[in-house]
Amino acid sequence: MMCAISAGRRGRRVVLLDHARKLAPKIKISGGGRCNFTNIHLGSEHFISENPDFCRSALARFTPSDFLSCLRTHSISWHEKKLGQLFCDTSSTAIISMLKQECLEAGVEFRLGHEVSDVRRECLAGSGQFVLETSGGVFCAPSLVVASGGLSVPEIGASPIGYGIAEKFGLRVTRLKPGLVPLTVGSGFPDLSGISVDCIASCNGMSFRESALFTHRGMSGPAILQISSYWNPGDEIELDLLPDHSGFSWLDTTEKLLLSNFLSRFLPRKLAQYCCRTFLADKPLNQYSQKEIATVADKLHAFRIRPSGTEGYRKAEVTVGGVSTHDLSSKTMEARTVPGLFFIGEVVDVTGHLGGYNFQWAWSSGFAAGQHA
Ligand SMILES: Cc1cc2nc3c(=O)[nH]c(=O)nc-3n(C[C@H](O)[C@H](O)[C@H](O)COP(=O)(O)OP(=O)(O)OC[C@H]3O[C@@H](n4cnc5c(N)ncnc54)[C@H](O)[C@@H]3O)c2cc1C
C-alpha cells in the first residue's frame, strides 16, 4: 500500500492485487492489535541481510519521522512502549484506514480476493509487459512490484509466490528460515512454564537484553524471539540470568541461607529452585568453597540451552532471508537484470529485529520502489 501510494501520487495507474479479502491482514494482528509501526532507534544494525548495508538508502529516504507525519495528518495518536518502539494508542485498524484513504486519494484501484498464480513477461504492442494470471482474470502492466511478504502465518494468507517469481526471472533467493519465533527445547519447561526473567540472550555473536519466558515446549519472550533470528539448528543459546551482577562477589558467603533461598532474592523462586535442583547443589551459602561459588555464578551468568527446533512459520513473526539483495538496486528495489520488476518488504532478504523495524522496512522499501515503478 505504501508503494501504491508513492507511485499513484506520481500519476502512475496502480492496481493492487491481493488474495486476501480484506486489506493488510498482518497490520491488523500486529503488535497485539496496536501495530508497532516503527522504531525511533532505526539503523541498519537492526536488520539481518547478506548485505547489511543494502537497507540504508531506502531507510534514509522514508524515515520514522516521515511515517509519523502521515499519522499526524490523519490525527492518529501513538506512544512509545519501550526501546523506541512506537504503537498506536487505539488500534492497528487506524493504520490500515490511513493507508487505504491515502491509496484512494492517489487513485489506487484495489482488487482483493485475487490470487496470483503465475507471472510471465511478454512483448505486447511493441513493449515489455508483465502478464499476471490471477483467480480474477489476467492483468498486464509494464511494471510489477512484488510485495507478497514471507512465509509466516499461512492461516492469514502467507504464500511463497514472491520467491517463485524471483527464481522464475533468474534472481537468487537466500536460505529461508522462521525468525522472531519461539524455540522448542527437549521436553520443554513444564515446571517453569509462565515464568519470565530479565536476561541477556546470546548466540552467534549477537546479544539482546530483554525478558525471556519459559514455556511448556521451550522458551519464548522478546529476548528469545530476537535471538531466534540468529539461531541455527545445533547451536547453543546462552542466557545471563543475572545481567545486573557480574562475577560472584554478590554471592555472600557469610550467609547461612540455603542457596535456593538466597537466589530467590534475584530470580523467580521456582527458577532458583530449578537451577539448584538441576545443576547447583543446594546447601547453606557459608558451606560453599570459593571454587564452588565461582561455578554457581558461572552457571547463572551462562545458563545454556540447546533448542531442538523452532515453533515454525505458524508462530514466526517473520521469514529470515529472501530475494537476494545482490540482485536488486538498493535505490529503487528494481531487479538488476529485469527492468520493471521490483521486490519490496519482507520478501526481500532484509529482516528486522523485533520492535517495529519490519514495518519500517516495508514502508521505506515500498516508498523507494513507488518513486520508480
Ligand atoms: C503476528 C505478527 C505480528 C507482527 N507484528 C509486527 C509489529 O508489531 N511490528 C513490525 O514491524 N512487524 C510486525 N510483524 C511483521 C510484519 O507484519 C511484516 O514484516 C510486514 O507485514 C511485511 O510487509 P509486506 O508488505 O512485505 O508483507 P505482508 O504484510 O505479509 O503482505 C503480503 C500480502 O501478500 C498477499 N499474498 C501472498 N501471496 C499472494 C498470492 N499468491 N496472490 C495474491 N496475494 C498474495 C498476502 O495476502 C498479504 O496481504 C508481525 C508479523 C506477525 C506474523
The ligand as an SDF file (V2000), in Angstrom:
LIG
                    3D

 53 58  0  0  0  0  0  0  0  0999 V2000
    1.6570  -11.9200   14.3520 C   0  0  0  0  0  0  0  0  0  0  0  0
    2.5810  -10.9080   13.7290 C   0  0  0  0  0  0  0  0  0  0  0  0
    2.7860   -9.6840   14.3520 C   0  0  0  0  0  0  0  0  0  0  0  0
    3.6750   -8.7470   13.8070 C   0  0  0  0  0  0  0  0  0  0  0  0
    3.8580   -7.5620   14.4360 N   0  0  0  0  0  0  0  0  0  0  0  0
    4.7190   -6.6540   13.9280 C   0  0  0  0  0  0  0  0  0  0  0  0
    4.8780   -5.3790   14.5470 C   0  0  0  0  0  0  0  0  0  0  0  0
    4.1900   -5.0270   15.5140 O   0  0  0  0  0  0  0  0  0  0  0  0
    5.8300   -4.5390   14.0260 N   0  0  0  0  0  0  0  0  0  0  0  0
    6.5630   -4.8640   12.9030 C   0  0  0  0  0  0  0  0  0  0  0  0
    7.3990   -4.0590   12.4770 O   0  0  0  0  0  0  0  0  0  0  0  0
    6.3810   -6.0390   12.2740 N   0  0  0  0  0  0  0  0  0  0  0  0
    5.4780   -6.9280   12.7520 C   0  0  0  0  0  0  0  0  0  0  0  0
    5.2890   -8.1130   12.0960 N   0  0  0  0  0  0  0  0  0  0  0  0
    5.9890   -8.3390   10.8140 C   0  0  0  0  0  0  0  0  0  0  0  0
    5.2580   -7.5420    9.7020 C   0  0  0  0  0  0  0  0  0  0  0  0
    3.8750   -7.8270    9.7830 O   0  0  0  0  0  0  0  0  0  0  0  0
    5.7760   -7.9220    8.3270 C   0  0  0  0  0  0  0  0  0  0  0  0
    7.1680   -7.8500    8.2750 O   0  0  0  0  0  0  0  0  0  0  0  0
    5.1620   -6.9650    7.2810 C   0  0  0  0  0  0  0  0  0  0  0  0
    3.7530   -7.0950    7.2770 O   0  0  0  0  0  0  0  0  0  0  0  0
    5.7230   -7.2680    5.9010 C   0  0  0  0  0  0  0  0  0  0  0  0
    5.0110   -6.4820    4.9780 O   0  0  0  0  0  0  0  0  0  0  0  0
    4.9000   -6.9480    3.4480 P   0  0  0  0  0  0  0  0  0  0  0  0
    4.0150   -5.9400    2.7900 O   0  0  0  0  0  0  0  0  0  0  0  0
    6.2190   -7.2120    2.8990 O   0  0  0  0  0  0  0  0  0  0  0  0
    4.1360   -8.3590    3.5180 O   0  0  0  0  0  0  0  0  0  0  0  0
    2.7000   -8.7650    4.1520 P   0  0  0  0  0  0  0  0  0  0  0  0
    2.2260   -7.7410    5.1170 O   0  0  0  0  0  0  0  0  0  0  0  0
    2.8660  -10.1650    4.6210 O   0  0  0  0  0  0  0  0  0  0  0  0
    1.7540   -8.6990    2.8990 O   0  0  0  0  0  0  0  0  0  0  0  0
    1.8300   -9.6480    1.8530 C   0  0  0  0  0  0  0  0  0  0  0  0
    0.4990   -9.7110    1.1610 C   0  0  0  0  0  0  0  0  0  0  0  0
    0.6360  -10.5470    0.0180 O   0  0  0  0  0  0  0  0  0  0  0  0
   -0.5490  -11.3010   -0.1370 C   0  0  0  0  0  0  0  0  0  0  0  0
   -0.2600  -12.5070   -0.9320 N   0  0  0  0  0  0  0  0  0  0  0  0
    0.5890  -13.5190   -0.6310 C   0  0  0  0  0  0  0  0  0  0  0  0
    0.5810  -14.4270   -1.6050 N   0  0  0  0  0  0  0  0  0  0  0  0
   -0.2900  -13.9950   -2.5540 C   0  0  0  0  0  0  0  0  0  0  0  0
   -0.7370  -14.5100   -3.8170 C   0  0  0  0  0  0  0  0  0  0  0  0
   -0.2880  -15.6620   -4.3040 N   0  0  0  0  0  0  0  0  0  0  0  0
   -1.6460  -13.7820   -4.5210 N   0  0  0  0  0  0  0  0  0  0  0  0
   -2.1230  -12.5930   -4.0360 C   0  0  0  0  0  0  0  0  0  0  0  0
   -1.7420  -12.0730   -2.8540 N   0  0  0  0  0  0  0  0  0  0  0  0
   -0.8280  -12.7690   -2.1280 C   0  0  0  0  0  0  0  0  0  0  0  0
   -0.9770  -11.5970    1.2990 C   0  0  0  0  0  0  0  0  0  0  0  0
   -2.3680  -11.8420    1.3880 O   0  0  0  0  0  0  0  0  0  0  0  0
   -0.5810  -10.3230    2.0380 C   0  0  0  0  0  0  0  0  0  0  0  0
   -1.6450   -9.4080    2.1780 O   0  0  0  0  0  0  0  0  0  0  0  0
    4.3910   -9.0560   12.6000 C   0  0  0  0  0  0  0  0  0  0  0  0
    4.1500  -10.2770   11.9650 C   0  0  0  0  0  0  0  0  0  0  0  0
    3.2620  -11.1930   12.5110 C   0  0  0  0  0  0  0  0  0  0  0  0
    3.0430  -12.5000   11.7880 C   0  0  0  0  0  0  0  0  0  0  0  0
  1  2  1  0
  2  3  1  0
  2 52  2  0
  3  4  2  0
  4  5  1  0
  4 50  1  0
  5  6  2  0
  6  7  1  0
  6 13  1  0
  7  8  2  0
  7  9  1  0
  9 10  1  0
 10 11  2  0
 10 12  1  0
 12 13  2  0
 13 14  1  0
 14 15  1  0
 14 50  1  0
 15 16  1  0
 16 17  1  0
 16 18  1  0
 18 19  1  0
 18 20  1  0
 20 21  1  0
 20 22  1  0
 22 23  1  0
 23 24  1  0
 24 25  2  0
 24 26  1  0
 24 27  1  0
 27 28  1  0
 28 29  2  0
 28 30  1  0
 28 31  1  0
 31 32  1  0
 32 33  1  0
 33 34  1  0
 33 48  1  0
 34 35  1  0
 35 36  1  0
 35 46  1  0
 36 37  1  0
 36 45  1  0
 37 38  2  0
 38 39  1  0
 39 40  1  0
 39 45  2  0
 40 41  1  0
 40 42  2  0
 42 43  1  0
 43 44  2  0
 44 45  1  0
 46 47  1  0
 46 48  1  0
 48 49  1  0
 50 51  2  0
 51 52  1  0
 52 53  1  0
M  END
$$$$
